[in-house]
Structures are given as structure tokens and as C-alpha cells.
Amino acid sequence: MKMKTPPSANAESVKRISFFQKLGSQYQLVLMSVPFVLLLILFSYVPLWGWIMAFQKFLPGKGIMGSEFVGFDNFILLFQDEQFFRVLRNTLVMSFMSMAAGFVGAIALALLLNEVRSAFFKRTIQTVTYIPHFVSMVVIANIVLTFLSPDGGFINQVLLKIGIIHEPIYFMGKGEWFWAIHTLVGLWKELGWSTIIYLAVMASLNPEMYEAADVDGAGRFQKMWHISIPGIMPTAIILLILSVGSLINTGYESQFLLGNPLVIDYSEVLDLYALNLSFGSGQYSVGVALGIFKSLISLILVFTVNGFAKKAGQARIM
């Protein structure tokens, strides 16, 4: 008696055959992608082997193979350090402020530039706002420090002349102002560059929608609200998800260059803290444990925001 194959098994078999058929029909692309996948594995996944240091009392003289295994002691040591939570606070606040300012600022500038009719003015503004992206952060930091200097700085001179202040202010010596200054510096450096994608998306929108809106008597702000913003929203959501993934990975360049001992309680971030732990005090294992913590938090943030976007019916990356 011939046995019948269950419908679910048939469906799975067809699905598997379909997958391999598609793979075979695109074998040229698969072969071309192999070197890049190998490079990705080599430089992104093979180094993860070094995470084992987070579970050891690593000593450079003994190496990874000879160092003592201590379990989660380095993570416990990290979470018991009060400085860790202060640094985590600084990282999250500065990242959130930079992300919010960059997200809103880039969309607003792109919407306004999209409505400019003068091509010369539009290109001039684009060029002026793009240039800071290509300037080294070292140069940007020196410009900011010079402008805000209490010793003849441009900002202090202007405020003194118009009578708002009576003596120079040491802006970079006030810790509570550091987060706002850091956010404005980041916005100045990256605002123009961030608008490129939004301008490209708006350029691809169907011009007949704008023409139909003109016929209906819609104003510029109405066309922005009902056509441009919905058109760029899927791209904006994807960029926001990617930005959230790096919320805790702020880097340390700008904080290191703009900070000083007077504002270190507000300027030190996780990357600077890990650098000081590893190469300042020789606690390499705690530094690696901090790196693992950052990676896990970033993954959780990405999956969480992606899940919200999926439930809301918006564009997502997975």
C-alpha cells in the first residue's frame, strides 16, 4: 500500500527545491559575493574570539591561552563601579540628543531645500552645509574652542559688545553646558550630509502628485505635509533604526577633543571609559566586558525598534 506524503512535508519540499533553484539560477552573483562574505567573516566575526578575555583575568605576559578563567567576575566588577553608570548616562544623553537633533534637522532642511526654486541658492546652501562633513574633527574642535574661548573668543566678544554679559564666560568649563555644545557641534558637522538621502528620495517622488496638489490649490506647507513627508517616511524610519543601533556606540573623538578635566563628569563616554580601562589602568578584561555589554545593548535596541516599526506597518530592516 502506497503511503501518502503529508501536505506540510510536500510544501516544505517544494519550498526547499524552489530555494535551491533560485540559488542555482543566480550562481554568478553568489560566486561574486563570496570574497566579500569572507572578508566580513574575517574582520567582523573572527575577532569575536577575543571576547574570551572578558571571562579571564587577562595578563599580557600569559596571553589568552595562559590567563586564568574567572567567569563573570569582570562583568560584576564593571556593574559595581559607580563611574560606569555616570559614563553610561553621558553616553545615552549625548547620543539621544544628537540623534534627535540630526533626525529632525536633516528632514527639516531637506524639506525646505526641496521647495527652493532658485537652483543657484539651493546648490550654494547644499555646498556650505556639506563642507563640514569633510573637515577633520580635530579642526572642527579647534574652531569651536577658539570661538568659545574666554580669551578673545568671537562669541564672548559679541555678547560683551551687545551688553548681554559683563565678563567673558568659559563655556567649555561648564559641565552642564557640554551636552548642548556637543550636540550643536555634531549638528553643524553632519546636518548637510544627512540631508542627501532625503533630497534624493524626494527627487524620486512622482511629480504628478505635486502637479495635482497645485491644481487642487494646495500650498507649499500642505504639499510638504501630505506628499513630501509621507514619501520620505519609510526611508526616515530605516535610518532611525540604524541610528538607534549605534545609540550606545558614540565613539570618543568629539568628546575627547572638546572635553577637559573640568567637564569630565559630563564628557566621558563608554568608549573613552573602555580606552582608559584597557590602556590606562591595564584592566583589559574589564574593557572587553564593556565592549560585549555595548554590543548586546545595541542588538536589543535594533530588534526592539525594528519590532515596533513592524507592528506599526512601517519600513524595517528585518
N, C-alpha and C positions, 0 to 999 in steps of 0.2 A: 504494500500500500504506500503510495507516494505521500510524503509529509508536506503540508503547506507551509510556506515561509510566512512568518508573522508580518503584517503590513509595516510595522515600525522598522523591522530589520530590512525590508525592501527599500524603504525610504532612506535609511541610513546608507545602504549600499549604493543607491543612486546618487546620493549626496557626495559620497566618497569618490565615486567614479567621475562625477562632474567636476569635483575639485582637481583631481589629477589630470583630467582632460584640459581644463583651463590652464593648469600649470604647464602642461606639455605644449599647448599652443602658444605660450608666451616664454618659451625657454630661453630665447635670446635676451630678453630683459632680465630674467632670473640670473643668467650667467654674468651679465654686465653688473648686476648688483652685488655679486659675491665678494669682490675685493673690498667694497665699501662696508659690507656687513662684517667682514673680517677685521677691518680697521676699527670699526665700532667696538667689536668684542675685545680687540687687543688693548685699546686705550680707555674703554669705559667699564668693562666688566672684569678683565684680568686683574687690574689694580685693586679690585674689591677684596682680593685675597689678603691685602694688608689690614683689613678690618679686624683680623685676628689679634692685632696689637691691643685693641680695646679690651680684650679679655685677659691680657697678660700684664705683668709688671715688667714692661719692656726696658731692657738695658742695651744701649748700642753695642757695647762690648760683647754681649752674648748673642745678639741678633734675635730674629723671630723664633728660630728653631730652639734656641737655648734659654729663652726667657721663661720665667715662672708663670704658670696659668693661675689667675686669681678670680675667675668667674666675672660676676657683675660688680666687683668692688670699685672699679673706676667709674661706673655709672652712679653708684651710691655716693662716691666722693664728689662727683660733679653736681649732683642734685642737692647735696648738703651745703654747698658753697653759696653764701648769700650773694656774692658778686655775680654768680651765674644768672640769678633771676633779675638783677638790675640790668645786666647786659642784654638779657632776653627782652626785657621791657623796652630798652632803647631800640633794639633791632625791629621789634614789631611796630612800635610807634612810627619810627622813621620810614619803614617800608610801606606802612599803610598810608601815611601822609604823601609820600612820593607817588605811590600807585594811584591814589585818588586824584591828586593834582594833575598827574600826567594823563590819566584816562579822560578826565573831564576837559582839561585844557586842550588836548590834541583833537578831540571831537569838535569842540567849540571853534578852534582855529580853522580846522578843515571845513566846517560848515560855512564860516564867514568867507574864507578864501574861495570857496566854490561859487559864492554869489557875486564875487567881484567881476565886473565886466572888463575892466582895463587889464589887458594881458601884461603890459609893462609893470604896472603896480603889483599885480599878483606874483609875477616872477621875482620881482625885487624883494617882496616880503618873504617868499619862499627861500630865496638865496640867503637873506640875512638871518633867517631862523635856522637854516640848515648848518651854517658855518660852525657854530659852537660844537656840534656833534663831532667834527673832525679835529677839534683842538684838544690837546692833551689835558687831562685832569690836573696835571701839575701847573700848567699855565692858567687854567681856569681858577684854581685855588689861589694862585698868586695875585691874579686880578681882583678877586673878591677880597682877599686880605688887605690889599692896597687900598681899595675903595672904602673899606670899613675901618681902616686904621684910625686910631685917635690922634695920631701924629700927622696931621695934614691930609687925612683921607677925604675923598671927594664928598661922601655922604655927610660926614661931620661938618665940613666947610659949608655945605648948602644949608644944613639945619641951623648952624650958627648965624649965617647971614640973614636968614628969614626969621630969626628970633625964636625958633621953637625950643632950642636948648641954649644954655649959657656956658656950658663947658663940654668938651669932647666926650663922647661915650665910647667905651671899649666894648664894642658889640660882641667880639669873639671871646670876651672874658665872662660873659653872662650865660651860664649853662642853660637857663630856661629858654633862651632865645636860639639855642643851637639847632633844635629840630626844625624850626621855621626857616632859619637861614639855609640849612642843608636842603630842605625841600625846594626853596626858591632857586638855589644854585642848580639842582638837578633838573628843575623845570626849564630853566634858561638853556641848559646844555642840550636837552633831548626833545624839547617841545616840537621844533620844526621837523626833526627826523621822524617823530611818531606820527605826524600828520600825513606822511607819504602814502601809507596804506589806505587811510580813509579817503584821501583825494582820489586815489586810483579806483577805489570801489565806487565812489560817486560818479567818476567819469564813465564807468561801465553801466550805470543805470540807464534804463530806456528813456531817451529824450522825449518820446511821445507822451510820457506821463507828465512831464513839466509843461509841454505844449497844451495838453488837455486841461491842466490846472490853470494855465493862463487864460484859456477860453472861458473857464468857469469863474474867472475873476479872483483867483487866489493870489494873495500877497506873497512876498518873499519868505516871511516867517511861517506862513501857512504851508508853503511848499517844503520848507525845511522840516517842519513838524510831521507832515503827512507823507512825504516822499523820501527826502534825504535820510532822515534819522531811521525810519524802518528799513531803508535799503542797506545802511551800514551796520545795523544792529547785529546780524549774525557774525560778521567779522569782529565787531567790538567784543562780543561775548567770548569768542575763541581767544582773542588777545588778552581778555581779562583773566580767563582760566590759566593761560600760560604765565601771566604776571603773578597770579596767586601762588603758582608753583614755586616762584622764586621769592616769595614774600619773606622767607627767613634767610634767604641767601643774598644778602645785600652787598656782599663784597666789603672791602675795607678801605679802598683807595681814597674816596672822598672824605670819609670820617677821619682817616689818618692824616690827610693833608690839611683839613680845616680844623681839626681838634688841637687841643693843647692841655697841659695839666690842670688848668683852671676849670675846664668843662668836661673832664674825663668821665664824670658821673653820668653825663648825658650823651657823650660822643662815642663811647666804647661799644662796639657791637660784637656779635658772636664770632665773626671771622677774626677780628683783632684779638679777642679773648683767646681763641684757639691758637693763634700765632704766638701770643705771649706764653701760653701754657707749654707749647711744644718747644719753642726755640728760646724762650726767655727763662723759664724755670726748669726746663728739661722733662716736663711731665708729658711725654709723647703719647702714652696710652690714654690719658685723660683727654688730650686733644683729639685723638681718633674717636673716642667715645662721643665727644661733642659733634664730630662730623657725622657719625651714624645717627645721632639724635636729629640733626638738621635734615638729613635725607629722609628719615621716616616721617617727620612732620610735613615736609614738602609733598611727599606722596599722599599723605592723608588729606592735605589741603586740596590738591589737584583732584583726587577722586571725589571729595565732598562737593566741590564747586561744580564739577562735571555732572555729578548726580542731580544737583539742584537744576542745572541747565536742562538736563534730560527730562526731569519732571515738569519743567516749565515749557517744554516743547521748543526750546531754543537750540541753536547750533552747539555742538560739543565736539570734543576731540576723540572720544572713545564711544 
